[in-house]
Amino acid sequence: MAKEQLAFATTQVQEAEARLNDTKKAMLDYQNANEIFDPQTNAQIVNQVIATSQAQLSSLRTEERQLLSYLNPEAPQIVSLRSQITSVEKQICDEQGKLTSPNDSKLNEQTAQFESIKSDVEFAGELYKLVLTSLESSRIEAIRKMKNLIVISSPHLAEEALYPRKSYVIETSLALLLILYGFIVLVLSVIRNHAK
């Protein structure tokens, strides 16, 4: 019974290890195919770039309004500032496009797919740990049961019987019968002597 449990647990460990290796390989294949290590980190970086660019755009527009208060809209400083604003707006659009572009390289879709693969890897890892724990429990249980069943030496037929000792029983029985016979003879002779 213990060997069967141990064999089953060992099989489960092998299956869980194979599953873990498969999910890790799927993650590596996904990362290599998309040339990206962690889409979530990339999405955070893109969001930071967008936030920084929006802050810069806000600053440039504020500066534009200030300059327009005392300069002509065709002044070289205003034209240069508008060029910078257009450039920053284009950068913001490009970065937002990375997050939700219509082609297959959408960062949000990559993040969702990667998170799914990552959760599969984590689940397979937890399952592997659980199955390893189960295997160790089975081994401990098998060892505990085996301690109760360990054969110190194999059984064999005795060369001479220790119990009952036939010669001792025969000799003792003979001695007791002789004593009983002697006692009966003594009692009968006493009775005969008294009868005379």
Summary of the structure (lengths in Angstrom):
residues: 196
radius of gyration: 48.7
end to end distance: 83.8
largest distance: 173.5
contacts: 465
relative contact order: 0.12
helix: 82%
strand: 0%
